[in-house]
């Protein structure tokens, strides 16, 4: 399996491509371009896993390695979110506590919302499981993932 590159294939459920950026074997980006990038390859295990989550509801992506290039406080939010099991949801207030931030501080809620909105690896870090927060994934992707998990 190649350790770095851009990989993309059409999602049968979304009717558009899903693109995964991989560096040193870690997913660093998941995006949903309007068309298949000409320079993207189509075969990679991590892309297979993301598409399985979207197209077949196989959403346990905890074993997919990620490389987060976000501020430390946002990293703690996104890493904590990976611990929310498939089919469960959390709210922003609980995610604040899970990330070790101060639940009495409004800045902590802001950090959580910013981390969710800037999540570079939606689907792999399941921001669709936060019921009152933004997602970095497009609305149709969030809807498909929530539906597949029964949330």
Secondary structure, 3 states (H helix, E strand, C coil): CCCCEEEEEEECCCCEEEEEEEECCEEEEEECCCCCCCCCECCCHHHHHHHHHHHHCCCCCCCCCECCCCCHHHHHHHHHHCCCCCCCCECHHHHHHHCCCCCCCHHHHHHHHHHHHCCCCECCECHHHECCCCCCCCHHHHHHHHHHHCC
